[in-house]
Amino acid sequence: MESIDQLREELLAAVEQAADLAALDEVRVKALGKKGRITAEMKGLGALDPDQRKATGQALNLVKDAVARAIEGRKSAMEAAQLDAQLAAETLDVTLPVESQPQGRIHPISQVIDEILVILGDMGFRVAEGPDVEDDWHNFTALNIPPDHPARQEHDTFYLPGAAGADGSPGERRVLRTHTSPVQIRTMQAGGPPFRVIVPGRTYRSDPDATHSPMFHQVEGLLVDEQTHMGHLKGCLEDFCRAFFGMDDLPVRFRPSYFPFTEPSAEVDIGCTREGGQLRIGHGGDWLEVLGAGMVNPNVLKNCGVDPENYQGFAFGMGVERMAMLKYGVPDLRTFFESDLRWLRHYGFASLDMPSLTGGLNR
């Protein structure tokens, strides 16, 4: 057997000389592993007489404990030094300027919808919503739209197959709503008058070009009570247009028109000028259409269970993209949906730039 004192000195020296954690673990295996030096000495105790075996075993256990403590202490010191070196290498200079980060922008469609809702909400209207996929009755029939109306044709409207009947016969086709007016029908069916709602949402028509999109956004309004008349409609929309475009003296006119769901009906125009080849909203020698409106047709009220002898009201609707194009100078409708970040950085709005009547709509 080796000299126990010499074994102790050699192993402790090997622990101190270990350069890193990997070398230290190698020393541990050579000293305390299954084939280590101390383990080998323990295996030789059986050849000694009992008294010598006891004394030598105790001495080897003391060496084993000393070497284990030395290895653990050396390991802790190495790990602490390694952590200090890592922290020193990863130190940040907090006095450096902050790097600029990309900022998100609010899409003009979202901003304009918020602007419209702020104005009309201040007039007492509340927001109502409904499904994008409608049935024929809510989208057409209840709104007094006749069966031969062009809006019902395949080339203008997106139809979806209906659920098959129990006998396998085709069910009534569904339709992607062509306007947000079905929400007006659902609102009147859900409770009794008076009604005062605004309906923002997506609508769908099959007519894509530079000024139309197969999917676009509308905001419609409905007011029904016992005393409302055409003068109230005109006052409401005049105030709305002047607030939206930020012009207290904006010229507004109403032209007779026709819509199946209103009678009488009108197109709403605002004043503009095209001098110098540029469109400018305000006083000038020209007019620009922005809205459709009218008094709710009595047939529509009847279809919703509202007595037209006691109640009447008005409705109006506008395209959000058109309003955004006119107010913010966007030349092509299709760019609203191209997901071009450069376009959004130019036409978009800061995330905290929330429209309000007190803070202004044109910040």
N, C-alpha and C positions, 0 to 999 in steps of 0.2 A: 504494500500500500504506500501511496505517496505520503510525504510529511504533511500533516494537517495544516501546520502554520504556513508552510510554503504554498500549499494549495490556496489558502485564504488570501495571501498576499498577491498571488498571480491573478486570481479572479477579480479582486477589488481593483487592481491596477488596470485590468482589461476593461472594467466598467468605466473608470475615469478616462481611459484613452478613446472610448467610442466617440466617433466624430458626429454621428447623427442617429436618429431613431432607428434606422434600419440596421446600423452597426451594433447598436445597443441590444436590439432584439436578437441579433446573431450571438452576442455574448451570453444572453439569457439561455438560449437553446443549448449552447456548448457547456454551460455550467449546470443548469437545472433540468434540461430536457431528458427524455427517456434514455438517451445515449450520452448524456452529459457526464462531466467529470465527477461531480458530487454523487450522482446516481450510481455511477460505476463503483465508487468507493463504498457506498451503502450496500451494494450487492456482495462485496467481499467480507462483510462482517460475519457471515456464517462460518468462516474458516478459523475464527479466533475463539479462545476459551471464554467462558462466560464473563469473567471480570473484565478482561480486556475488551470484549465485545461491547459491554455497557459503557465503559469510559470512552471508547472510540466513537460509538454511536452518538453519545451526547455531544462530543466535540464536533462531529460532522454536522449535527443539527444546528449548532451555534454558527458554524460557517455558512450553512445553507440560509439561515435567517439573516445573517449579516449581508450576504451577497444579494438576497432578495430585496432587503431594505435599500441597499446602495443602488440597485437597478431602478427601483421605484422613484427614489429621490432624483437620480440622474434623468429619468424620463420626464418627471414633472418640470425640472429646470429647462430641459430641452424644449418642451412644449410651450412653456412660458416665453422663452426666447424666440421661438418660431412665431408665436402670436404677436409679440412686440414688433418683429420685423415685418409681418404682414400689415399690421396697422400703420406702421411708418410708411410703407410703400403705397398704401391706399389713402393717404391723407389728402383731403380736399382743401384748396385755398378758398375759403368762403368770402374772401375780399374780392374775388374776380367778378366781373359783371355777369348777370344771368343771361344765358343764351336765349334768344328769341324763339318762341315756339309757335307753330302754326295755330291759328285761331279759327274756330268754326264760324260759319255765317248762317243767318236765318234766310231761308229761301224767300224771294219776293212774293210767291203765292201765299205762303204762311203769313207773311207780314201784312199783305193786303187784306186777307181774311180777318186778321186781328183788328185792322183799322176799321173795316166795315162793321164788325161786331161791336167795337167800342162806340161808334156813332149811334147805331141803331139800339144798342143796349141802353144808352143814355136816354133814348126816347121811350123806354119801357118795354122793348121787345125782349123775349127770352129765347134761348137757343133750343131748337128741336132737331132730332136726327132720326134717320130711318135706314132700312137696308138698301144696298146697291142693287140687289137682284129683286125685281118686282114681278107681280102678276099683271096681266093685261088690264084688269079692272082698275087697280090703283094707278097705273101709269097712264092709261088712256081713257077708258070708259067713264070712270067717276069724274074725270076732268072735262067731260062733254066733248071729247075728241071723237068724231064720227068714224065708222069703220073704213071709209074710203079716204081718210086723211093721209097725205104723203108721209107724215111722220111714222105711220104704221108699216110702211113698205120695207122690204128686206134690204134695199140698198141704202136706207137711212138708219136702220135700227139693228142692234145686235140681239138676236133671239137665241135662247137656250132651250134644249129639249126638255119637255115636261116629264114627270114620272109616269110610267106606264100604269094603266088601270089593271084591276084584278083579272079582267078577261084578256089582257095583253094589248088592249087598244092604247094608242098614244095619248098621253095626258096633255093638259093645257100647257102650251109653251110659256116659259118664263122669259123675261126681258131684262137686259141691263138698263136701268132707268135712264131715260133720255132727258130728264130734268129732275130737280129736287121737289117738284110739285107733289108727288105722291106722299111726301111727309106732311104736307098741308092736309091732305085727305085723312091720313091716319090720325093727325092731331084733332081734327074736328070729330072724327068717329070716337075718339077715346074719352071725350067729355063734352059738357055743354058749354055754350058761349058765355062770356066773351072770349075771343082768342086774340093773342098778340104774340106771334112767334117769328123768328128768323131761322132759316134753314140753310146752313152751309154744307157743301159736300161735293163728291165726285159725280160726274154724269158722263154718259157714253153715247156717241153718235158716229156713224160711219161716213165721215167727211174730212179726211186729213189733207191739209195743204198748209201754205205759209200762214194763213190766218185761222185755221181750224185744226183741232186735234181729235183723234178718236176717243180720248179721255180728257176731260177738262173739268173745271170747277165752277160751280154756281153758288150764289147766295140769293135766296128768295125770302120775301116777307109776306105775312098774312095778318090782317087785322079785321076782325068781325065783331060787331056789337050792334046796338039798337039805333045809333045815331050817326054813324060814320057816313060821310058823303065824299064826292069827288074833290071838294075843296080841301078836305083833310089829306087826301092822297097827294095833291099838288104841293101842299105846304110841307108835308113829310119829305118828299123827294127833292124839293128845292133846298131845304135845309141840309139834307144828306149830301147832295152834290157839292154844295158850297163848303161844307165841312171837310169832305173827303179831298177835294182839290185845293183846299186852303185859300179860297177866294170868296170874300163876303159879298161881292157884287157880281158873281159869275152869272151870266145870262143862262136861263133855263126855259125851255119851251116844251109844250106837249102837242104832238101831232096825232090826229085820229088814226087808228090802226085796227087790226082784227086779231083776236086770239079766241079760240073756242071756249076757254075757261073764264074769260072776263067780258063784261058788257056794261058800259062802253069800254073800249080799249084804247091805249095810247102808247106811242113811242116817245121816249124822253130824250131830248137833245140838249147839248150844252154849247155855248158859243165858242168859236175858235177862229183862228186866222191861219192861212197858209202862205202868207207873204214871204217872198224869198225862198220858196220851196221848202220851208220848214213849218211843221204843225205846232202851233202854240195855242194853248187853251186860255180862253178869256174873251174879252171884247174883240170883235172883228166882223167881217162880212160873211162868215160861214158858220155852219152848224155841224155837230158831230153826235151821232146816236150813241147812247150809253146804257139805256134801260128800256125794258118793256113793262107796262103796268096797266091797271084797269080795275073797275069794280067787279067783285066776284059774281060770276054768272049765277042767277037763281037756280039753274039746273044743278050746278055743283053743290050748292047748299042743300038742295033736296036730296042728292045722292048721299050726303053725309048725315042726314037726319036733322038738319037745321032748317027751321021754318023761315023761308024767305019773306014771308009777310011781316015778320017781326024783327028780322035781323038782316043786315047787309054789311058789306065790308069791302076792303080793297086788297089787292095783291100786286106784287112787283118782283122782278127778277133781273139779275145781272150776271155777266160772265166775269169771273175773278181775273182770268188772264187778260181779258180786254181792258179791264180797269187798271191792272198793273202796267200794261203796255202804254196806256195813255198817260198815266201819272209819272212813270219812271223812265219813259223813252226807250222801251225795249222794242226793237224793230221787227223781230220774227218770233212768232208764237212757239215754234218748234224748239227754240233754245231753252225754254223753260224745263224741258224734259231730257236734255242731252247729258246731264251730269258732268258738265265741264266746270272744273274747279276754278279755272281762270275767270269764267263768266260769273260764277257765284261770288268770287272775291270782289268783282266789279259791281254787280247789282245787288249783292246780299246785304244783310243788316247785322249789326253787332248783336250778340245774344242778349244783352241787357237793354237794347233799344226798343223797349216796349211802348207801343202807341197808347196815348191817352189824350183826352180832350184838354186836360189841364197842362200836360207837358208838351202837347203838340203832336200832330201826326206826321210832320214833314221834317223830323230831325235828321 
